[in-house]
Protein backbone atom coordinates (compact mmCIF):
# COMPACT_ATOMS: atom_id res chain seq x y z
CA UNK A 1 0.00 0.00 0.00
CA UNK A 2 1.33 3.44 -0.93
CA UNK A 3 2.26 5.58 2.08
CA UNK A 4 0.18 8.75 2.39
CA UNK A 5 2.27 11.90 2.56
CA UNK A 6 1.45 13.95 5.70
CA UNK A 7 0.46 17.58 5.28
CA UNK A 8 3.06 20.28 5.87
CA UNK A 9 0.74 21.98 8.35
CA UNK A 10 0.74 18.86 10.51
CA UNK A 11 4.53 18.56 10.31
CA UNK A 12 4.98 22.22 11.27
CA UNK A 13 3.05 21.51 14.47
CA UNK A 14 5.57 18.87 15.57
CA UNK A 15 8.16 19.75 18.18
CA UNK A 16 11.03 18.98 15.77
CA UNK A 17 9.95 21.63 13.29
CA UNK A 18 8.95 24.16 15.93
CA UNK A 19 12.35 23.91 17.58
CA UNK A 20 13.96 25.38 14.46
CA UNK A 21 14.68 29.01 15.06
CA UNK A 22 13.80 30.43 11.65
CA UNK A 23 11.12 29.89 8.98
CA UNK A 24 13.73 29.81 6.21
CA UNK A 25 15.48 26.86 7.85
CA UNK A 26 12.12 25.10 8.21
CA UNK A 27 11.34 25.69 4.53
CA UNK A 28 14.69 24.29 3.35
CA UNK A 29 14.29 21.28 5.64
CA UNK A 30 10.78 20.65 4.26
CA UNK A 31 12.06 21.01 0.67
CA UNK A 32 15.20 18.85 1.02
CA UNK A 33 14.21 16.11 3.45
CA UNK A 34 10.41 15.99 3.38
CA UNK A 35 10.04 16.38 -0.40
CA UNK A 36 7.57 19.25 -0.32
CA UNK A 37 7.36 21.43 -3.43
CA UNK A 38 7.87 25.18 -3.54
CA UNK A 39 4.16 25.66 -4.16
CA UNK A 40 3.17 23.62 -1.09
CA UNK A 41 5.58 25.58 1.10
CA UNK A 42 4.23 28.90 -0.17
CA UNK A 43 0.60 27.81 0.27
CA UNK A 44 1.37 26.95 3.89
CA UNK A 45 2.43 30.61 4.35
CA UNK A 46 5.81 29.59 5.70
CA UNK A 47 7.87 31.80 3.38
CA UNK A 48 7.31 33.04 -0.16
CA UNK A 49 8.48 31.05 -3.18
CA UNK A 50 10.99 33.77 -4.07
CA UNK A 51 12.53 33.70 -0.59
CA UNK A 52 12.86 29.92 -0.78
CA UNK A 53 14.50 30.06 -4.21
CA UNK A 54 17.02 32.65 -3.00
CA UNK A 55 17.81 30.55 0.07
CA UNK A 56 18.32 27.40 -2.02
CA UNK A 57 20.57 29.28 -4.44
CA UNK A 58 22.67 30.62 -1.57
CA UNK A 59 22.97 27.13 -0.09
CA UNK A 60 24.06 25.62 -3.42
CA UNK A 61 26.67 28.32 -3.93
CA UNK A 62 28.03 27.84 -0.44
CA UNK A 63 26.99 31.27 0.75
CA UNK A 64 25.39 32.10 4.09
CA UNK A 65 21.64 31.63 4.04
CA UNK A 66 19.87 34.86 4.76
CA UNK A 67 17.21 34.26 7.34
CA UNK A 68 13.74 35.69 6.94
CA UNK A 69 14.15 38.11 9.84
CA UNK A 70 11.17 36.86 11.86
CA UNK A 71 12.52 35.82 15.26
CA UNK A 72 10.53 33.44 17.45
CA UNK A 73 8.26 35.45 19.75
CA UNK A 74 7.27 32.55 22.03
CA UNK A 75 8.94 29.34 23.07
CA UNK A 76 7.32 25.99 22.28
CA UNK A 77 5.91 25.64 25.79
CA UNK A 78 4.60 29.22 25.74
CA UNK A 79 2.83 28.59 22.43
CA UNK A 80 1.32 25.39 23.80
CA UNK A 81 0.03 27.26 26.87
CA UNK A 82 -1.32 30.00 24.58
CA UNK A 83 -3.15 27.39 22.49
CA UNK A 84 -4.71 25.85 25.60
CA UNK A 85 -5.82 29.29 26.78
CA UNK A 86 -7.57 29.94 23.46
CA UNK A 87 -9.25 26.53 23.51
CA UNK A 88 -10.41 27.16 27.08
CA UNK A 89 -11.96 30.48 26.00
CA UNK A 90 -13.74 28.62 23.18
CA UNK A 91 -15.18 26.14 25.68
CA UNK A 92 -16.41 29.11 27.76
CA UNK A 93 -18.39 30.46 24.83
CA UNK A 94 -16.00 32.99 23.29
CA UNK A 95 -15.58 32.92 19.53
CA UNK A 96 -11.94 33.09 18.35
CA UNK A 97 -11.15 35.47 15.52
CA UNK A 98 -7.80 36.61 14.17
CA UNK A 99 -8.24 39.95 15.92
CA UNK A 100 -9.06 38.20 19.20
CA UNK A 101 -5.92 36.00 18.96
CA UNK A 102 -3.76 38.98 18.01
CA UNK A 103 -4.90 40.95 21.07
CA UNK A 104 -4.27 38.01 23.39
CA UNK A 105 -0.79 37.42 21.93
CA UNK A 106 0.20 41.07 22.30
CA UNK A 107 -0.98 41.07 25.92
CA UNK A 108 1.17 38.02 26.63
CA UNK A 109 4.16 39.65 24.97
CA UNK A 110 3.78 42.76 27.13
CA UNK A 111 3.68 40.62 30.29
CA UNK A 112 6.64 38.54 29.12
CA UNK A 113 8.85 41.46 28.11
CA UNK A 114 7.54 44.32 30.20
CA UNK A 115 11.08 45.65 30.75
CA UNK A 116 11.90 45.61 27.04
CA UNK A 117 10.88 48.88 25.40
CA UNK A 118 11.48 47.45 21.91
CA UNK A 119 9.01 44.59 22.28
CA UNK A 120 7.69 43.64 18.84
CA UNK A 121 3.99 43.11 18.30
CA UNK A 122 2.55 40.16 16.46
CA UNK A 123 1.19 40.81 12.99
CA UNK A 124 -1.18 39.03 10.65
CA UNK A 125 1.64 36.92 9.20
CA UNK A 126 2.53 35.57 12.64
CA UNK A 127 -1.16 34.82 13.26
CA UNK A 128 -1.34 32.84 9.99
CA UNK A 129 1.74 30.80 10.89
CA UNK A 130 0.49 30.28 14.45
CA UNK A 131 -2.82 28.89 13.19
CA UNK A 132 -0.92 26.63 10.79
CA UNK A 133 1.13 25.24 13.68
CA UNK A 134 -1.98 24.73 15.81
CA UNK A 135 -4.71 23.21 13.62
CA UNK A 136 -6.93 22.49 16.64
CA UNK A 137 -7.89 26.17 16.74
CA UNK A 138 -10.82 26.83 14.42
CA UNK A 139 -11.75 30.39 13.64
CA UNK A 140 -15.33 31.57 13.59
CA UNK A 141 -16.59 31.37 10.04
CA UNK A 142 -18.38 34.50 8.79
CA UNK A 143 -22.13 34.16 8.54
CA UNK A 144 -23.41 33.54 5.05
CA UNK A 145 -25.40 36.37 3.53
CA UNK A 146 -29.14 35.72 3.36
CA UNK A 147 -30.13 34.44 -0.06
CA UNK A 148 -32.59 37.31 -0.44
CA UNK A 149 -29.84 39.89 0.00
CA UNK A 150 -27.60 38.12 -2.51
CA UNK A 151 -30.44 37.92 -5.01
CA UNK A 152 -31.52 41.56 -4.76
CA UNK A 153 -28.11 43.26 -4.60
CA UNK A 154 -27.70 43.60 -8.35
CA UNK A 155 -28.42 46.03 -11.18
CA UNK A 156 -31.41 44.00 -12.36
CA UNK A 157 -33.31 44.97 -9.19
CA UNK A 158 -31.83 48.34 -8.26
CA UNK A 159 -31.73 49.95 -11.70
CA UNK A 160 -35.57 49.98 -12.18
CA UNK A 161 -35.99 51.35 -8.66
CA UNK A 162 -33.49 54.17 -9.25
CA UNK A 163 -35.14 55.00 -12.59
CA UNK A 164 -38.48 55.48 -10.82
CA UNK A 165 -36.91 57.33 -7.89
CA UNK A 166 -34.99 59.68 -10.20
CA UNK A 167 -38.14 60.35 -12.24
CA UNK A 168 -40.05 61.10 -9.03
CA UNK A 169 -37.39 63.59 -7.91
CA UNK A 170 -37.45 65.34 -11.28
CA UNK A 171 -41.25 65.71 -11.38
CA UNK A 172 -42.15 66.28 -7.71
CA UNK A 173 -38.92 68.13 -6.79
CA UNK A 174 -39.10 67.72 -2.99
CA UNK A 175 -36.69 69.85 -0.98
CA UNK A 176 -33.92 68.03 0.97
CA UNK A 177 -35.52 69.40 4.14
CA UNK A 178 -38.64 67.38 3.24
CA UNK A 179 -37.03 64.01 2.42
CA UNK A 180 -37.22 61.78 5.51
CA UNK A 181 -36.14 58.28 6.49
CA UNK A 182 -37.49 56.20 9.42
CA UNK A 183 -35.63 53.07 10.47
CA UNK A 184 -34.52 51.02 13.51
CA UNK A 185 -31.12 49.83 14.64
CA UNK A 186 -30.22 46.69 16.56
CA UNK A 187 -28.02 46.10 19.60
CA UNK A 188 -28.15 43.74 22.56
CA UNK A 189 -26.93 43.49 26.15
CA UNK A 190 -24.63 40.56 26.97
CA UNK A 191 -24.72 39.28 30.54
CA UNK A 192 -21.59 37.21 29.93
CA UNK A 193 -19.56 40.17 28.76
CA UNK A 194 -21.39 42.71 30.95
CA UNK A 195 -21.31 45.31 28.21
CA UNK A 196 -23.29 46.53 25.24
CA UNK A 197 -22.57 44.56 22.10
CA UNK A 198 -23.64 45.62 18.60
CA UNK A 199 -25.45 42.96 16.61
CA UNK A 200 -26.57 42.54 13.03
CA UNK A 201 -28.43 45.50 11.52
CA UNK A 202 -30.39 43.28 9.14
CA UNK A 203 -33.02 42.30 11.73
CA UNK A 204 -36.46 43.89 11.17
CA UNK A 205 -36.73 45.30 14.70
CA UNK A 206 -33.97 46.76 16.84
CA UNK A 207 -33.29 46.08 20.47
CA UNK A 208 -31.12 47.32 23.29
CA UNK A 209 -31.56 45.27 26.44
CA UNK A 210 -32.59 47.05 29.61
CA UNK A 211 -29.80 46.13 32.08
CA UNK A 212 -31.93 44.58 34.81
CA UNK A 213 -34.31 42.64 32.53
CA UNK A 214 -34.03 39.87 29.93
CA UNK A 215 -36.40 41.78 27.64
CA UNK A 216 -35.41 44.38 25.04
CA UNK A 217 -35.60 48.08 24.31
CA UNK A 218 -36.45 49.40 20.84
CA UNK A 219 -35.11 52.61 19.28
CA UNK A 220 -36.79 54.23 16.26
CA UNK A 221 -34.80 56.89 14.36
CA UNK A 222 -35.93 59.56 11.86
CA UNK A 223 -33.59 61.80 9.87
CA UNK A 224 -33.90 64.14 6.88
CA UNK A 225 -31.58 64.75 3.93
CA UNK A 226 -30.60 68.22 5.21
CA UNK A 227 -28.81 66.66 8.22
CA UNK A 228 -31.50 66.89 10.92
CA UNK A 229 -32.48 64.28 13.50
CA UNK A 230 -35.91 64.34 15.10
CA UNK A 231 -37.70 62.89 18.14
CA UNK A 232 -36.35 59.43 18.95
CA UNK A 233 -38.80 57.16 20.79
CA UNK A 234 -37.12 54.60 23.05
CA UNK A 235 -39.44 51.75 24.03
CA UNK A 236 -38.65 50.35 27.51
CA UNK A 237 -40.02 46.91 28.54
CA UNK A 238 -41.46 48.21 31.80
CA UNK A 239 -44.96 49.05 33.00
CA UNK A 240 -43.75 52.37 34.40
CA UNK A 241 -40.74 54.54 33.66
CA UNK A 242 -38.11 54.56 36.48
CA UNK A 243 -36.66 57.86 37.64
CA UNK A 244 -33.41 57.18 35.80
CA UNK A 245 -35.27 57.22 32.47
CA UNK A 246 -37.66 59.99 33.45
CA UNK A 247 -34.77 62.32 34.31
CA UNK A 248 -33.04 61.43 31.03
CA UNK A 249 -36.09 62.26 28.90
CA UNK A 250 -35.57 65.35 26.72
CA UNK A 251 -37.29 66.97 23.78
CA UNK A 252 -35.42 64.56 21.46
CA UNK A 253 -35.26 61.29 23.46
CA UNK A 254 -38.64 60.01 24.68
CA UNK A 255 -38.70 56.90 26.92
CA UNK A 256 -41.98 55.01 26.53
CA UNK A 257 -43.11 52.04 28.71
CA UNK A 258 -44.34 49.00 26.75
CA UNK A 259 -45.26 45.39 27.49
CA UNK A 260 -42.05 43.83 26.15
CA UNK A 261 -40.14 46.62 24.42
CA UNK A 262 -40.81 45.21 20.94
CA UNK A 263 -42.05 47.33 18.05
CA UNK A 264 -45.45 46.18 16.76
CA UNK A 265 -47.66 47.46 13.93
CA UNK A 266 -50.09 49.16 16.31
CA UNK A 267 -47.25 50.72 18.28
CA UNK A 268 -45.55 52.01 15.13
CA UNK A 269 -48.84 53.58 14.01
CA UNK A 270 -49.15 55.29 17.39
CA UNK A 271 -45.56 56.57 17.21
CA UNK A 272 -46.10 57.81 13.67
CA UNK A 273 -49.24 59.76 14.58
CA UNK A 274 -47.89 61.14 17.85
CA UNK A 275 -44.27 61.96 16.97
CA UNK A 276 -43.15 61.51 13.36
CA UNK A 277 -46.11 62.98 11.46
CA UNK A 278 -46.20 66.16 13.62
CA UNK A 279 -42.44 66.57 13.09
CA UNK A 280 -42.86 66.37 9.31
CA UNK A 281 -45.76 68.85 9.30
CA UNK A 282 -43.84 71.16 11.64
CA UNK A 283 -40.87 71.13 9.24
CA UNK A 284 -43.13 71.93 6.29
CA UNK A 285 -44.61 74.84 8.23
CA UNK A 286 -41.20 76.17 9.27
CA UNK A 287 -39.97 76.49 5.69
CA UNK A 288 -43.34 77.79 4.43
CA UNK A 289 -44.03 74.81 2.17
CA UNK A 290 -47.32 73.49 3.56
CA UNK A 291 -48.62 72.66 0.09
CA UNK A 292 -45.41 71.03 -1.14
CA UNK A 293 -44.94 67.26 -1.27
CA UNK A 294 -42.66 65.60 1.27
CA UNK A 295 -41.04 62.17 0.76
CA UNK A 296 -40.82 59.49 3.44
CA UNK A 297 -38.46 56.58 2.69
CA UNK A 298 -38.89 53.32 4.60
CA UNK A 299 -38.20 49.63 4.17
CA UNK A 300 -40.84 46.92 4.48
CA UNK A 301 -40.43 46.69 8.26
CA UNK A 302 -43.00 46.10 10.98
CA UNK A 303 -46.17 48.07 10.18
CA UNK A 304 -44.44 50.64 7.97
CA UNK A 305 -46.98 50.50 5.14
CA UNK A 306 -50.26 49.73 6.85
CA UNK A 307 -53.38 51.36 5.43
CA UNK A 308 -53.82 53.91 8.24
CA UNK A 309 -50.32 55.27 7.67
CA UNK A 310 -50.91 55.45 3.91
CA UNK A 311 -54.10 57.43 4.51
CA UNK A 312 -52.38 59.84 6.92
CA UNK A 313 -49.64 60.43 4.34
CA UNK A 314 -52.08 60.99 1.48
CA UNK A 315 -54.04 63.54 3.50
CA UNK A 316 -50.86 65.48 4.34
CA UNK A 317 -49.08 65.39 0.94
CA UNK A 318 -46.45 62.92 2.09
CA UNK A 319 -45.26 60.43 -0.54
CA UNK A 320 -44.33 57.02 0.82
CA UNK A 321 -41.32 55.46 -0.92
CA UNK A 322 -40.73 51.79 -0.26
CA UNK A 323 -37.23 50.40 -0.68
CA UNK A 324 -36.87 47.13 -2.60
CA UNK A 325 -36.74 44.04 -0.41
CA UNK A 326 -33.34 43.06 1.02
CA UNK A 327 -31.63 46.29 -0.13
CA UNK A 328 -31.81 48.47 2.99
CA UNK A 329 -28.12 47.75 3.73
CA UNK A 330 -27.32 49.71 0.55
CA UNK A 331 -30.17 52.21 0.07
CA UNK A 332 -31.36 53.06 3.57
CA UNK A 333 -29.62 56.29 4.72
CA UNK A 334 -29.93 55.48 8.44
CA UNK A 335 -28.20 52.13 7.88
CA UNK A 336 -24.99 53.83 6.78
CA UNK A 337 -22.73 56.01 9.00
CA UNK A 338 -25.59 56.99 11.33
CA UNK A 339 -26.12 53.58 12.90
CA UNK A 340 -22.44 52.69 12.51
CA UNK A 341 -21.48 55.56 14.85
CA UNK A 342 -24.17 54.55 17.33
CA UNK A 343 -23.07 50.92 17.41
CA UNK A 344 -19.44 51.92 17.79
CA UNK A 345 -20.30 53.72 21.02
CA UNK A 346 -22.38 50.77 22.25
CA UNK A 347 -19.72 48.17 21.49
CA UNK A 348 -16.89 50.11 23.16
CA UNK A 349 -18.79 50.90 26.35
CA UNK A 350 -18.50 48.74 29.44
CA UNK A 351 -20.03 51.18 31.92
CA UNK A 352 -23.06 48.96 32.55
CA UNK A 353 -20.88 46.15 33.83
CA UNK A 354 -18.88 48.31 36.23
CA UNK A 355 -21.67 48.60 38.80
CA UNK A 356 -23.85 46.11 40.61
CA UNK A 357 -27.08 47.79 41.72
CA UNK A 358 -29.99 47.96 39.28
CA UNK A 359 -30.38 51.71 39.75
CA UNK A 360 -26.70 52.45 39.09
CA UNK A 361 -26.68 50.14 36.08
CA UNK A 362 -29.73 51.91 34.66
CA UNK A 363 -27.97 55.26 35.02
CA UNK A 364 -24.92 53.88 33.23
CA UNK A 365 -27.13 52.31 30.57
CA UNK A 366 -28.99 55.59 29.92
CA UNK A 367 -25.67 57.42 29.68
CA UNK A 368 -24.35 54.96 27.08
CA UNK A 369 -27.65 55.08 25.20
CA UNK A 370 -27.70 58.88 25.02
CA UNK A 371 -24.03 58.97 24.00
CA UNK A 372 -24.76 56.54 21.17
CA UNK A 373 -27.72 58.58 19.94
CA UNK A 374 -25.65 61.77 20.15
CA UNK A 375 -22.84 60.18 18.11
CA UNK A 376 -25.37 59.34 15.39
CA UNK A 377 -26.90 62.82 15.34
CA UNK A 378 -24.10 64.99 13.92
CA UNK A 379 -25.40 66.83 10.82
CA UNK A 380 -22.23 65.95 8.91
CA UNK A 381 -22.77 62.26 9.64
CA UNK A 382 -26.42 62.35 8.56
CA UNK A 383 -25.67 64.22 5.33
CA UNK A 384 -22.83 61.79 4.51
CA UNK A 385 -25.15 58.83 5.13
CA UNK A 386 -27.73 60.18 2.70
CA UNK A 387 -25.03 60.86 0.13
CA UNK A 388 -23.40 57.42 0.32
CA UNK A 389 -26.80 55.69 0.02
CA UNK A 390 -27.44 57.52 -3.27
CA UNK A 391 -30.86 58.74 -2.07
CA UNK A 392 -29.85 62.41 -1.85
CA UNK A 393 -28.39 63.72 -4.04
CA UNK A 394 -29.70 60.98 -6.35
CA UNK A 395 -26.61 59.12 -7.52
CA UNK A 396 -27.29 55.66 -8.86
CA UNK A 397 -23.98 55.47 -10.75
CA UNK A 398 -21.86 55.16 -7.60
CA UNK A 399 -24.26 52.63 -6.10
CA UNK A 400 -24.55 50.39 -9.17
CA UNK A 401 -20.97 50.66 -10.40
CA UNK A 402 -19.61 47.75 -8.33
CA UNK A 403 -22.71 45.55 -8.38
CA UNK A 404 -23.22 42.56 -10.68
CA UNK A 405 -25.68 42.84 -13.56
CA UNK A 406 -27.78 39.95 -12.27
CA UNK A 407 -27.83 37.66 -9.23
CA UNK A 408 -26.15 34.24 -9.24
CA UNK A 409 -28.07 31.51 -11.04
CA UNK A 410 -28.85 29.71 -7.77
CA UNK A 411 -30.49 32.88 -6.36
CA UNK A 412 -32.49 34.07 -9.38
CA UNK A 413 -35.60 32.25 -8.25
CA UNK A 414 -35.81 34.64 -5.28
CA UNK A 415 -36.70 37.70 -7.39
CA UNK A 416 -39.19 38.68 -10.04
CA UNK A 417 -38.02 42.12 -11.20
CA UNK A 418 -40.72 44.41 -12.58
CA UNK A 419 -39.53 46.47 -15.52
CA UNK A 420 -41.20 49.59 -16.85
CA UNK A 421 -42.08 49.65 -20.56
CA UNK A 422 -39.97 51.79 -22.87
CA UNK A 423 -41.16 55.40 -23.12
CA UNK A 424 -43.70 54.96 -20.33
CA UNK A 425 -45.18 57.96 -18.57
CA UNK A 426 -44.50 58.52 -14.88
CA UNK A 427 -47.83 56.99 -13.92
CA UNK A 428 -47.08 53.90 -16.01
CA UNK A 429 -43.63 53.63 -14.44
CA UNK A 430 -45.19 53.90 -10.99
CA UNK A 431 -47.74 51.18 -11.72
CA UNK A 432 -45.17 48.91 -13.38
CA UNK A 433 -42.50 49.18 -10.69
CA UNK A 434 -44.73 49.10 -7.59
CA UNK A 435 -41.83 50.70 -5.68
CA UNK A 436 -43.23 54.17 -4.98
CA UNK A 437 -46.36 54.10 -2.87
CA UNK A 438 -49.22 56.64 -2.92
CA UNK A 439 -47.56 59.26 -5.07
CA UNK A 440 -50.87 60.32 -6.61
CA UNK A 441 -54.29 60.24 -5.04
DAJO-V644246 format. One line per field, one symbol per residue. burial: + if it has 24 or more other C-alpha atoms within 12 Angstrom, else -. Layout:
BEGIN
burial->???
END
This chain:
BEGIN
burial->-------++-+++---++----+++++++++----+-+--++-++++---++++++--------+-+-----++-+--+--++--+---------+-+--++-+++-++-----------++---+++++++++--+----------++++++++++++++++++++++--+-+++++++++++++++++---++++++-++-+++++++++---+++++++++++++++++++++++---+--+--+---+++++++-+++++--+++-++--+++-+++-++-------++++++++++++++---++-++--++++++++++++++++++++++++++++++++-+++++-------++++++++++++++++++--++++++++++++++-+--++-----++-------+-+-++-----++-++--+++++++--
END
